[in-house]
Amino acid sequence: MPDKVVKVGLIGLGTVGGGVAQLLLEKQEVLSQRLGAPLLLAKAVDLDLARGRALGLPEGVCTADVNAVLDDPAIDIVVELIGGLEPARAFVLRALTAGKQVATANKALLAKHGVEIFAAAREHGVGVGFEASVAGGIPLIRSLRGGLAANRITRVLGILNGTCNYILSRMTSEGAEFGEVLRAAQDLGYAEADPTMDIAGHDTAHKLAIVAALVTGSQPELEAIPVEGITGVTPLDIRFAREFGYRIKLLAHLRNDNGAVEARVHPALVPQDHVLASVEGSFNAIHITGDWVDEVLLYGRGAGRRPTASAVVGDVVDLARDILAGCPGRVPGLGRAVADGGRLELAPINQAICQYYFRVMALDQPGVLAAVARALGEHNISIEAVTQKGRQSAGPVPVVMITHEARESDVAAALAKINALPVVAEPTVVIRRI
């Protein structure tokens, strides 16, 4: 083996950080063999030193002083796993400025400050590994930067949040209410005590911002991505979707076509024969379409200590190989030799064209369906399929329909008229179809 010892400094010994430390220690021999040089966890930083003792870290490795990693010229690779925006951003930029390679799983940081971080890496001739930031242990970023490099990626559909997929899967199989399944997911550790980031769709939006940057070479403003969560999905809509031949999934949707880029996050109707419809539980999956490769499906565990730690250590090995080959920064952050940077302008969602599911809760009176159809027709929206359930009890009944393709702006105008009808008892439920 070469004389060079590649030294790693780890910041954060939480769930994923502890997994990374454990993996680097347990697999040190095999990793060094695959690398062709010794790979050493030299320092691990955490304010709670008991975490390091619990992991059995060697004497002198664990410290509460982050400067022991950032200011040590012997540290080659810095692994940031504290999460959040600050001080993670400051630590990553300090490491890059010092000429150190960086690996991170911090999706929020890259979605918000990726332009700045990738520019700093380019300026100082070092690399950033971030495979674990999207879809955990699934090699999505390697695929987009490497294996699919010859393709213009035209579409990406992703189930990128295991918590939401678990909730929707159980609601579908058991007919359970959202709140009931959410509590079960929290008890099992699939959902946080405060699950807002997941169930409101923001976690998925962070990941989609990173995917959009990899596909196009420019990063969108996170706030420009339209986001809808799953809190409004009901067992009733799941049941009607099944009757029409669909499953409901929370999807990240990216379309890159004719110079216009759409990116959005929302619940979607997925045809039951589509590969994404069969993705159950906490698993993630990404369906990619390229102009030469056609369709590719990546599937696996999208989160969790072990899959995420596996992805982080994979980045560490890649970065170490670049160091040993004398070419740190060999792969630009977004996989493009041209200067990345700037911002990606997204097509407004009101220009999007797709099919729609509507559930109108209306009084059981003659002429209701005709009134709804008239409002749709006035805005160039035609109906592909419709079902109207008879009265089961006193009160409104559901009128459910699937439209042909329509423009989002026309749908919004039509629904404003429908919801204003005196026979409509509550706002119409709308779910887009992929």
C-alpha positions as CSV (number, residue, x, y, z in Angstrom):
1,M,0.0,0.0,0.0
2,P,1.1,3.6,-0.5
3,D,2.8,5.4,2.4
4,K,-0.1,7.9,2.5
5,V,-2.6,7.5,5.2
6,V,-6.0,9.1,4.4
7,K,-7.3,10.7,7.6
8,V,-11.0,11.5,8.2
9,G,-12.4,14.0,10.6
10,L,-16.1,13.4,11.5
11,I,-18.3,16.2,12.8
12,G,-21.4,14.9,14.6
13,L,-21.9,11.5,16.3
14,G,-25.7,11.4,16.2
15,T,-27.7,8.6,14.5
16,V,-26.0,8.8,11.1
17,G,-22.6,10.1,12.4
18,G,-22.4,7.2,14.9
19,G,-23.1,4.8,12.1
20,V,-20.4,6.3,10.0
21,A,-17.9,6.1,12.9
22,Q,-18.9,2.4,13.5
23,L,-18.6,1.6,9.8
24,L,-15.2,3.2,9.4
25,L,-13.9,1.3,12.4
26,E,-15.5,-2.1,11.7
27,K,-14.6,-2.1,8.0
28,Q,-11.3,-0.4,8.2
29,E,-9.3,-3.3,6.8
30,V,-11.6,-4.0,3.9
31,L,-12.0,-0.3,3.1
32,S,-8.2,0.1,3.1
33,Q,-7.8,-2.8,0.8
34,R,-10.4,-1.4,-1.6
35,L,-8.7,2.0,-1.4
36,G,-5.1,0.8,-1.7
37,A,-4.1,2.9,1.3
38,P,-4.9,3.0,5.0
39,L,-8.1,4.9,5.8
40,L,-8.2,6.2,9.3
41,L,-10.9,7.9,11.4
42,A,-8.5,10.4,13.1
43,K,-11.0,12.7,14.9
44,A,-14.7,12.6,15.8
45,V,-16.3,15.8,17.1
46,D,-19.4,15.9,19.3
47,L,-20.4,18.1,22.2
48,D,-21.5,14.9,24.0
49,L,-18.3,12.9,24.6
50,A,-20.3,10.0,26.0
51,R,-21.4,9.2,22.5
52,G,-17.8,8.6,21.5
53,R,-17.2,6.3,24.5
54,A,-20.4,4.4,23.8
55,L,-19.1,3.7,20.2
56,G,-15.8,2.5,21.6
57,L,-13.7,5.0,19.7
58,P,-10.0,4.7,20.3
59,E,-8.4,7.0,22.9
60,G,-7.8,10.5,21.6
61,V,-10.2,10.3,18.7
62,C,-13.3,11.9,20.2
63,T,-13.2,15.6,21.0
64,A,-15.7,18.4,21.6
65,D,-13.5,20.9,19.7
66,V,-14.4,21.2,16.1
67,N,-11.2,23.1,15.4
68,A,-9.3,19.8,16.0
69,V,-10.7,18.8,12.6
70,L,-11.0,22.0,10.7
71,D,-7.6,23.4,11.6
72,D,-5.6,20.2,11.5
73,P,-3.6,20.0,8.2
74,A,-3.3,16.3,8.5
75,I,-7.1,15.8,8.1
76,D,-7.8,15.1,4.5
77,I,-11.6,14.6,4.5
78,V,-14.2,16.3,6.7
79,V,-17.5,14.5,7.1
80,E,-20.3,16.9,8.2
81,L,-23.2,15.2,9.9
82,I,-24.7,17.7,12.3
83,G,-27.5,18.8,10.0
84,G,-29.3,22.1,9.7
85,L,-28.0,25.3,8.1
86,E,-25.7,26.8,10.7
87,P,-23.1,26.1,11.9
88,A,-22.9,23.3,9.3
89,R,-22.5,25.9,6.4
90,A,-19.7,27.6,8.2
91,F,-17.9,24.4,9.0
92,V,-18.2,23.1,5.4
93,L,-16.9,26.3,3.9
94,R,-14.0,26.4,6.4
95,A,-13.1,22.9,5.4
96,L,-13.2,23.6,1.7
97,T,-11.2,26.8,2.1
98,A,-8.6,24.8,3.9
99,G,-8.3,22.5,0.9
100,K,-10.1,19.5,2.6
101,Q,-12.5,17.2,0.8
102,V,-16.0,17.2,2.3
103,A,-18.7,14.6,2.6
104,T,-22.2,15.5,3.9
105,A,-25.7,14.1,4.2
106,N,-27.1,17.5,4.7
107,K,-29.9,18.0,2.2
108,A,-31.2,21.2,3.7
109,L,-27.8,22.8,3.5
110,L,-27.2,21.8,-0.1
111,A,-30.8,22.8,-1.2
112,K,-30.3,26.2,0.4
113,H,-26.6,26.9,-0.1
114,G,-25.4,24.5,-2.7
115,V,-24.4,27.2,-5.2
116,E,-22.1,28.8,-2.6
117,I,-20.7,25.4,-1.5
118,F,-20.0,24.0,-4.9
119,A,-18.4,27.3,-6.0
120,A,-16.1,27.2,-3.0
121,A,-15.1,23.6,-3.8
122,R,-14.3,24.6,-7.4
123,E,-12.3,27.6,-6.3
124,H,-10.1,25.6,-3.9
125,G,-9.8,22.5,-6.1
126,V,-11.5,20.0,-3.8
127,G,-14.6,17.7,-4.0
128,V,-17.9,17.5,-2.2
129,G,-19.6,14.1,-1.8
130,F,-23.3,14.2,-1.0
131,E,-24.7,10.9,-2.0
132,A,-26.5,10.4,1.3
133,S,-28.3,13.7,1.0
134,V,-31.0,12.2,-1.4
135,A,-32.5,8.8,-1.0
136,G,-30.2,7.5,1.7
137,G,-28.4,4.3,0.5
138,I,-29.7,4.5,-3.1
139,P,-26.8,5.5,-5.5
140,L,-28.9,8.2,-7.2
141,I,-26.3,11.0,-7.3
142,R,-23.6,8.6,-8.6
143,S,-26.0,7.6,-11.3
144,L,-26.8,11.1,-12.3
145,R,-23.2,12.4,-12.2
146,G,-21.6,9.2,-13.7
147,G,-23.5,6.3,-15.2
148,L,-26.1,8.6,-16.9
149,A,-23.7,11.3,-17.9
150,A,-24.3,10.8,-21.6
151,N,-28.0,11.4,-21.2
152,R,-30.3,14.4,-21.2
153,I,-32.5,13.6,-18.3
154,T,-36.0,14.4,-19.4
155,R,-38.1,13.3,-16.4
156,V,-37.6,12.2,-12.8
157,L,-40.3,10.9,-10.6
158,G,-39.3,10.1,-7.0
159,I,-40.7,8.6,-3.8
160,L,-38.1,10.4,-1.7
161,N,-39.6,10.3,1.8
162,G,-40.0,7.0,3.6
163,T,-42.2,8.5,6.3
164,C,-44.9,9.6,3.8
165,N,-44.7,6.4,1.8
166,Y,-45.1,4.4,5.0
167,I,-48.2,6.4,6.0
168,L,-49.8,6.2,2.6
169,S,-49.1,2.5,2.2
170,R,-50.8,1.7,5.5
171,M,-53.7,4.0,4.7
172,T,-54.1,2.1,1.4
173,S,-53.8,-1.4,2.8
174,E,-55.8,-0.8,6.0
175,G,-58.2,2.0,5.2
176,A,-56.9,3.8,8.3
177,E,-57.1,7.5,8.9
178,F,-54.0,9.7,8.5
179,G,-53.7,10.7,12.1
180,E,-53.9,7.1,13.3
181,V,-51.1,5.9,10.9
182,L,-48.9,8.9,11.7
183,R,-49.0,8.0,15.4
184,A,-48.0,4.5,14.6
185,A,-45.2,5.7,12.4
186,Q,-43.9,7.8,15.3
187,D,-44.1,4.9,17.7
188,L,-42.0,2.8,15.2
189,G,-39.4,5.6,14.7
190,Y,-40.4,6.2,11.1
191,A,-41.7,9.7,11.9
192,E,-40.2,12.4,14.1
193,A,-41.9,13.8,17.2
194,D,-42.5,16.9,15.0
195,P,-43.2,15.3,11.6
196,T,-44.0,18.6,9.8
197,M,-40.9,18.6,7.6
198,D,-41.8,15.1,6.2
199,I,-45.6,15.2,6.0
200,A,-45.8,18.8,4.6
201,G,-43.5,17.8,1.8
202,H,-40.5,20.0,2.6
203,D,-38.1,17.2,3.1
204,T,-38.9,15.9,-0.4
205,A,-38.6,19.5,-1.8
206,H,-35.0,19.8,-0.4
207,K,-34.1,16.6,-2.2
208,L,-35.8,17.6,-5.4
209,A,-33.8,20.9,-5.4
210,I,-30.6,18.9,-5.4
211,V,-31.8,16.5,-8.1
212,A,-32.9,19.5,-10.3
213,A,-29.4,21.0,-9.9
214,L,-27.8,17.7,-11.0
215,V,-30.1,17.3,-14.0
216,T,-29.8,20.9,-15.3
217,G,-26.5,22.2,-13.9
218,S,-28.2,25.1,-12.1
219,Q,-30.0,25.1,-8.8
220,P,-33.5,26.4,-8.3
221,E,-34.5,28.6,-5.4
222,L,-35.9,26.2,-2.8
223,E,-38.9,28.6,-2.3
224,A,-39.7,28.4,-6.0
225,I,-40.7,24.7,-5.8
226,P,-44.4,24.3,-5.3
227,V,-45.0,21.9,-2.4
228,E,-48.1,20.1,-1.1
229,G,-48.0,17.5,1.7
230,I,-50.1,14.5,2.5
231,T,-52.1,15.8,5.4
232,G,-55.2,16.3,3.2
233,V,-55.2,12.7,1.8
234,T,-58.1,10.7,3.1
235,P,-59.1,7.0,3.0
236,L,-62.1,8.1,0.9
237,D,-59.7,9.5,-1.9
238,I,-57.5,6.5,-1.6
239,R,-60.5,4.2,-2.1
240,F,-61.8,6.2,-5.1
241,A,-58.3,6.3,-6.6
242,R,-58.2,2.5,-6.4
243,E,-61.5,2.2,-8.2
244,F,-60.1,4.2,-11.1
245,G,-56.9,2.0,-11.1
246,Y,-54.5,4.3,-9.2
247,R,-52.4,4.4,-6.0
248,I,-51.7,7.7,-4.3
249,K,-48.0,8.5,-3.6
250,L,-46.2,11.6,-2.5
251,L,-44.0,12.3,-5.5
252,A,-41.1,14.6,-6.4
253,H,-41.7,15.5,-10.0
254,L,-39.1,17.0,-12.4
255,R,-39.7,17.5,-16.1
256,N,-36.9,18.9,-18.3
257,D,-38.4,19.5,-21.8
258,N,-37.8,22.0,-24.6
259,G,-35.9,24.4,-22.3
260,A,-38.7,24.5,-19.7
261,V,-38.1,22.8,-16.3
262,E,-40.9,21.9,-14.0
263,A,-40.2,20.9,-10.4
264,R,-42.9,20.2,-7.9
265,V,-43.9,18.1,-4.9
266,H,-47.4,16.8,-4.3
267,P,-49.5,13.7,-3.8
268,A,-50.1,12.1,-7.2
269,L,-52.2,9.4,-8.8
270,V,-49.9,6.7,-10.0
271,P,-51.4,4.0,-12.3
272,Q,-51.4,0.6,-10.6
273,D,-49.2,-0.9,-13.4
274,H,-46.5,1.8,-13.0
275,V,-43.4,0.6,-11.1
276,L,-43.7,3.3,-8.5
277,A,-47.2,2.1,-7.5
278,S,-45.7,-1.1,-5.9
279,V,-43.2,0.7,-3.7
280,E,-44.4,0.1,-0.2
281,G,-43.6,1.0,3.4
282,S,-40.6,3.2,4.1
283,F,-38.8,2.3,0.9
284,N,-37.8,5.0,-1.7
285,A,-37.7,4.7,-5.4
286,I,-36.7,7.0,-8.3
287,H,-37.9,6.6,-11.9
288,I,-35.6,8.3,-14.3
289,T,-36.1,8.9,-18.0
290,G,-33.1,9.7,-20.3
291,D,-33.0,10.5,-24.0
292,W,-30.7,7.5,-24.7
293,V,-31.0,5.2,-21.7
294,D,-34.8,5.4,-21.7
295,E,-36.2,4.3,-18.3
296,V,-34.2,3.5,-15.1
297,L,-35.5,2.6,-11.7
298,L,-33.5,2.9,-8.5
299,Y,-35.0,1.4,-5.4
300,G,-34.0,0.8,-1.8
301,R,-33.8,2.2,1.7
302,G,-34.0,6.0,1.6
303,A,-33.1,6.8,5.2
304,G,-32.0,5.2,8.4
305,R,-28.7,4.9,10.2
306,R,-27.2,2.0,8.2
307,P,-28.2,2.9,4.6
308,T,-27.2,6.6,5.1
309,A,-23.9,5.7,6.8
310,S,-23.2,3.3,3.9
311,A,-23.7,6.2,1.4
312,V,-21.5,8.6,3.4
313,V,-18.6,6.1,3.6
314,G,-18.9,5.4,-0.1
315,D,-18.3,9.1,-0.6
316,V,-15.4,9.0,1.7
317,V,-13.8,6.2,-0.3
318,D,-14.4,8.1,-3.6
319,L,-12.9,11.3,-2.2
320,A,-9.9,9.3,-0.8
321,R,-9.3,7.7,-4.2
322,D,-9.1,11.2,-5.8
323,I,-6.6,12.3,-3.1
324,L,-4.4,9.3,-3.8
325,A,-4.6,9.8,-7.6
326,G,-3.6,13.5,-7.1
327,C,-6.8,14.8,-8.5
328,P,-9.0,16.1,-5.7
329,G,-12.1,17.8,-7.1
330,R,-12.0,15.5,-10.1
331,V,-15.8,15.3,-10.3
332,P,-17.4,18.8,-10.0
333,G,-20.3,19.1,-7.6
334,L,-23.0,18.9,-10.2
335,G,-21.0,16.7,-12.5
336,R,-20.2,19.4,-15.1
337,A,-16.8,20.8,-15.9
338,V,-18.4,24.2,-16.8
339,A,-18.7,26.5,-13.9
340,D,-21.9,25.6,-12.0
341,G,-23.7,28.4,-10.3
342,G,-26.5,30.8,-10.9
343,R,-30.1,29.9,-10.4
344,L,-32.5,27.7,-12.3
345,E,-35.7,29.4,-13.4
346,L,-38.6,27.0,-13.0
347,A,-41.7,27.1,-15.2
348,P,-44.7,28.4,-13.2
349,I,-46.9,25.7,-12.0
350,N,-50.0,27.4,-13.5
351,Q,-48.5,26.4,-16.9
352,A,-48.3,22.7,-16.0
353,I,-50.4,20.3,-18.0
354,C,-51.6,17.0,-16.6
355,Q,-54.6,15.0,-15.8
356,Y,-56.5,15.6,-12.5
357,Y,-58.6,13.8,-10.0
358,F,-61.5,15.9,-8.5
359,R,-63.7,14.9,-5.6
360,V,-66.7,17.3,-5.3
361,M,-68.8,17.0,-2.2
362,A,-72.3,18.1,-3.4
363,L,-75.9,17.9,-2.3
364,D,-77.7,15.0,-3.8
365,Q,-79.9,17.0,-6.1
366,P,-80.8,16.7,-9.8
367,G,-78.4,18.7,-12.1
368,V,-75.4,18.7,-9.9
369,L,-73.2,16.7,-12.3
370,A,-74.3,18.9,-15.2
371,A,-73.4,22.1,-13.3
372,V,-70.0,20.8,-12.5
373,A,-69.4,19.6,-16.1
374,R,-70.5,23.0,-17.4
375,A,-68.0,24.8,-15.2
376,L,-65.2,22.5,-16.4
377,G,-66.3,22.9,-20.1
378,E,-66.1,26.6,-19.8
379,H,-62.4,26.3,-19.0
380,N,-61.6,23.6,-21.7
381,I,-61.5,20.7,-19.3
382,S,-63.0,17.5,-20.4
383,I,-63.9,14.4,-18.3
384,E,-62.3,11.0,-18.9
385,A,-64.1,9.1,-16.2
386,V,-66.7,9.9,-13.5
387,T,-68.5,8.2,-10.7
388,Q,-71.3,9.5,-8.5
389,K,-72.2,7.7,-5.3
390,G,-75.7,7.7,-4.1
391,R,-76.7,9.0,-0.7
392,Q,-75.4,6.8,2.2
393,S,-76.6,9.2,4.9
394,A,-77.9,12.7,5.2
395,G,-75.6,15.3,3.8
396,P,-73.5,15.8,0.7
397,V,-72.3,12.9,-1.6
398,P,-69.1,12.6,-3.5
399,V,-68.9,13.2,-7.3
400,V,-65.5,11.9,-8.4
401,M,-64.0,12.4,-11.8
402,I,-60.7,12.0,-13.7
403,T,-60.1,14.6,-16.4
404,H,-58.2,14.5,-19.6
405,E,-55.1,16.7,-19.8
406,A,-55.7,20.3,-18.7
407,R,-53.7,23.3,-17.8
408,E,-53.3,24.2,-14.1
409,S,-54.5,27.7,-14.5
410,D,-57.7,26.5,-16.2
411,V,-58.2,24.0,-13.4
412,A,-57.9,26.7,-10.8
413,A,-60.4,28.9,-12.5
414,A,-62.9,26.1,-13.0
415,L,-62.6,25.0,-9.4
416,A,-63.3,28.5,-8.2
417,K,-66.6,28.3,-10.0
418,I,-67.4,24.8,-8.8
419,N,-66.7,25.6,-5.2
420,A,-68.9,28.7,-5.5
421,L,-71.9,26.6,-6.5
422,P,-74.6,26.6,-3.8
423,V,-74.9,22.8,-4.0
424,V,-71.2,22.2,-3.3
425,A,-70.7,21.7,0.5
426,E,-66.9,21.9,0.8
427,P,-63.8,22.8,-1.2
428,T,-63.1,20.3,-4.0
429,V,-60.2,17.8,-3.4
430,V,-57.7,17.9,-6.3
431,I,-54.9,15.4,-6.9
432,R,-52.7,15.4,-10.0
433,R,-52.0,12.3,-12.1
434,I,-48.5,11.5,-13.3
